[in-house]
Amino acid sequence: MIKTIKTESDYEGALVAIEELIDLDPDPGTAKADELEVLTVLVRDYEHSKCKQTLPDPVDAIQFRMEQQELTQRDLIPYIGSRSKVSEVLSRKRPLTLSMIRALHTHLGIPARALLQDQSEESLSQDNIEWDRFPVREIAKRKWVEVSYTNVQKHAREILQALLDPLKSQGSLAALYRTGEHVRSARPMDRYALVAWTARIVALAQQDPPEVVYVPGTVTSEFMRELAHLSTKEKAPLLARDFLKHHGISLVTELHLPRTYLDGAAVLPDDIVPIVGLTLRYDRLDNFWFSLMHELAHIALHFDDMAQGFYDDLDLKDAHDPCEAEADALAGEALIPQLEWERSPAKVLPSPRAAQHLADQLGIHVAIVAGRIRRERNSYKILTQLVGHGKVRELFE
């Protein structure tokens, strides 16, 4: 039975198995050929994880940027806090706080991963987290954590540490900074709310994990089109969840938190189970299918960057981030191939009949076509009867 490579022993065993399979020279399409392909992918990924580029330590990274931009210690005061703090940080007597890391990354462009090097969880957890900035009341209201406190705000730290526990394998407090590196939104998103929501979807995914290991490269345009064909069936969103679980991907839903404006996200915890989280903030079938396909496109195209997560407000139509533009393109092509769209009457005639005609041709739900028409025309008052209002949340509740 093929399993994830986690140790050197697993790695050595996989190499032996690959050699034996190569000697057998299995015919393409046979079980042995498939086994050889999967083992090769797993070994390559393990070798990649063991050979990651060595990053400079935080102080070296800061000093390098100071030399590049001819900055003095005084120039760092706005980002670190005071002359004495700057001196202590550069002499390695004071660890960087998350607010310092955020400011140095945002204003000086120092890579976040470099600044996070050697930041122990203890140093990140004591003085540096502003616990009361988390949406504690909302977390307690939704019962994400068992709370017995009357004054939840006063006990924000205890509540959040319990919520963040599922992220321990990622280094939950380091994730407080990293979460949201890939954010698509026309409005500023609350980073603390993003971290809390991420912890919640990871916890939900862990409650009912896939029984198979995800194999990188599984999600392709053909895979996504096969999934889209399920959209015509009864309770299709639940069928989509089961289909993804069968291929090692968790699909979970959780309403967005205030000041996040999320439609969905794609994240990859350390256990290598890709998670697609959807908020269903628009309870419509067209929104469900495009949001799902967009996050799957991130898994297909940007798997190596998913540890930081992709967080998407899909109200922002024109994505300036190349990763987001790529995900939009793949999601759109998987649902409605551009060539089919160009030759369809639905492109020029925003009528229910034209929408249904194209949907029937492609074998997808008419809501998907109606959503494409509305988005292309930037008119959300047309075809409202076709987009499947109120047809998603009730399934997941």
ABEGO torsion letter per residue (X at the ends): XBBBBABAAAAAAAAAAAAAAAAAGBBBGBAAAAAAAAAAAAAAAAAAAAABBBBBBAAAAAAAAAAAAGBBAAAAAAAAGBAAAAAAAAAGABBBBAAAAAAAAAAAGBBAAAAABGBBAAAAAAAABBAAABBAAAAAAAGABBBABABAAAAAAAAAAAAAAAAAAAGAAAAAAABGABBBBABBBBAAAAAAAAAAAAAAAAABBBABBBBBGABBAAAAAAAAAAAABBGAAAAAAAAAAAAGBBBBBBBBBBGAGBABBBBBBAAGBBBBBBAGABBBAAAAAAAAAAAAAAAAAAAAAAAAEBBBBAABABBABAAAAAAAAAAAAAABBAAAAAABAAAABBBAAAAAAAAAAAGBBAAAAAAAAAAAAGBAABGAAAAGBGAAAAAAX
